Amino acid sequence: MRALLWLIGIFALAVSLAIVARYNDAYALFVWSPWRLHISLNLLAIVSLVVFFVGYSGLRIVIRTLELPAAVAAFRDRQKRMHARQSLRDAQRYLLEGRYGRAYAQAQAAWESGWSRGLAALIAARAAHALREFVRCEEWLAKAAQSDDEVRIARLMTEAEFAVADRRFDIAAERLESLRSGGYRHIAALRLSLQACSALGQWGEVLRLARQLAKHHALTADQAAPLIRRAHLETLRESEAAELGRHWRQIPRAEREDLSLVRDAAPLLNAAGESALASEALQHALDANWDSSLAELYGRLEGGNVVERIAAAEAWLRDHRDDARLLLALGRLCLQVQLWGKAQSYIEASLSIAPSRAAHLELARLSEKLKRADVALQHFRLAAEMEC
């Protein structure tokens, strides 16, 4: 419809000009002594338009001719940039595909073209590292450092990642500290920091990072729990005996309910003379979630109020009558307070449910205390046979 309207308009304009020209009797007089030139005004208008368009076209041709070298140079520059961008895209694609040789070649081509040299150098460094060509990798990292205004953060992250992969954790920590001092604490950097600190034995930092990553959902609860547990255990192992109890009390209650943590921490606390804390930790764990191995560990605790521990274990026995490990733990606790008869009955009950080397050894030792050498020898023999 629009084209039809334009066509009608053009025809109307043409008809109007034809009518005007038909009834226009005006003329123009040009005098250049001794000559005179008479020309109709219509012809003058047509000639003027033709001269204008011819002159304009000629001028445009001259201008374009003069601009041609610059235009050719600009075209070549555009082509060069286009090829460089394509090389960079291909390098990134090959790197993700695991075709490191091609990624290296394309990144090198992009760098030589001068397009985004910092990024091209980092891609080349990653490809060289994947190919285990460490000298080339260092060379490309040095080239990337020349474009730090463009890729400084990416370079530091790449160097930290390489250092962690190559187990150069001190270098990784240095690069990550540079990032942190600059205010860059994103998830990827925190994960690398967690690996480096774990390898360097910086357990306080491991604990902080694991909690922070779990808070931001960068680690699931199942992933964070072993890290938190190990950080607590290593801190306890490295602590002086006098400080062990204080460190344990500082652990948040939710983390102290980890059964694996309690299982490994209880012997440490008991060895440091904190049998009351060890007993409390095991009782809370067993009340929350019954575990026979923890019940057996409960019987190995020494010192403190043994009578209270016996009472707690006997309370559990009402709900777990057929738990051989609990019965063995009760026998050991009774041995500590020299309740020989009670200890013997509990250990024999444990043996009747599930014979074990530990129970035979306890009965053998008890028999020795009671001057029953033949019975002790019999239990020692049975224990030895079970060991074999």
QUIMOUR-V75538 format. One line per field, one symbol per residue. ss: DSSP state (~ for helix, > for strand, _ for the rest). Layout:
ss=???
//
This chain:
ss=_~~~~~~~~~~~~~~~~~~~~~____>>>>>>__>>>>>>~~~~~~~~~~~~~~~~~~~~~~~~~~~~~~~~~~~~~~~~~~~~~~~~~~~~~~~~~__~~~~~~~~~~~~~~___~~~~~~~~~~~~~~___~~~~~~~~~~~~__~~~~~~~~~~~~~~~~~~___~~~~~~~~~~~~~_____~~~~~~~~~~~~~~__~~~~~~~~~~~~~_____~~~~~~~~~~~~~~~~~~__~~~~~~~~~~__~~~~__~~~~~~~~~~~~~___~~~~~~~~~~~~~~___~~~~~~~~~_____~~~~~~~~~~~~______~~~~~~~~~~~~~___~~~~~~~~~~~~~~___~~~~~~~~~~~~~___~~~~~~~~~~~~~~~_
//
